[in-house]
Structure formats: structure tokens, C-alpha cells
């Protein structure tokens, strides 16, 4: 543990605040979904850094579950958006 984990986690938390502001003004649903995926991946980074900094290996499992949920959410959104485009073409 080098002691840089907590400052990095705070930096990533700052990125999440900026992403929240971007999500609030994002014009399309796709923009908001990208911000949600950013929340997922950055959340994984924060939890993984905290797992190392606090020497608690179970937090790595939490980070992996968060990564899996973010991936499933992205896939579900893509399927829904792709299906929604072709509906009016009949």
C-alpha cells in the first residue's frame, strides 16, 4: 500500500461529480447511458482502490459485481435502443 489510493479515489469521485453534471444536461438517452456506464466503471475503480487501501479483499468481489451490473445495463440499453429504431419501419 503506497498511500496514493485514497487521493486517486477522491479524484475518481470528482470525475463522477462532473459526469453527474453532464448527465443532467445530456440531450439524448444515449448520452445519459454513457454517463451511467461511466458511473459503473468509475465505481469499480473506486471500490477496487478502497479494497487495496483498507486491506479488505471482499470489496474486490463488490467491484466485480458492480462491473457485471454495468455491463448488463449497457447491453440491455443497446438491445432496447436497437429494437426501438426498427419498429417504425414495418
N, C-alpha and C positions, 0 to 999 in steps of 0.2 A: 504494500500500500504506500503510494508515494505522496499522498496528501493533495493531489490535484483533482481527485474525483469529485469532491464537493463543489469546487469552483466550476468544473465542467457541467455538473448537474444544474447549477444555477444558470449557467449560460444557456443550456438547453431549455430550461424553464422560461427564460427570456424570449427564446425563439417561439415557444408556444404562445406567449402573450401577443407577439407580433402576428402570429398565424391567426389568433382569435380575432384580431382587428381586421385582418384580410378576409376572414370568413364572413364577418359582419357586412362587408361591402362587396363581396363577390357577386357578380351579376348572374351567374348561372349555377345550376345544381352541380355541374361538373367541377366548377371552381371550389364549391363547398366540399365536395367529395375529396378532392385533392388535399384540402386542408385537414379533413378528417383522417386521411391516410398519413399526413404529416404528424398529426397528434399521436397516432398509433406508433409510428416508427420512432418518434422522439420520446414517447413514453417508454418504449422498450429500452432506449439508450439511458434514460434517467434511472429506471429501475435497475438496470444492469450495473450502472455506476454505483448506485446506492448499495447493491448487493456486495460489491467489492469493498466499498468504503466502510461498511458496517460489519463486514465478515459474516454475512448471513446468506449462505448458499440457497435456501429456499426461495429467496427473491428472484433468483435466476429462473426458476420454474414459473413464477408470476410473469416475468418478462416474456418468456416463451409463449405463454397463453395469450398475453396481450398481442404479440406478433401474429399469432394464429387468428385471433379475432379480427385484427386489422386486415389481414389478407382475405378472409372470408367476406368481410364487409365490402372490400373493393371488388371482389368477384361478383357478389350479389348486385352491386350497383351497376357494374358493367353489363351483366345479363339483363337487368331491368331496362337500362338505357338502350341497349341494342334492340331489345324486343319492342320497346316503345316507339322506335323510329320506323319500323316496318309495318306497324299496324294500319296506318292510313293508306298504304299502297295497294290494297285489295281492289 
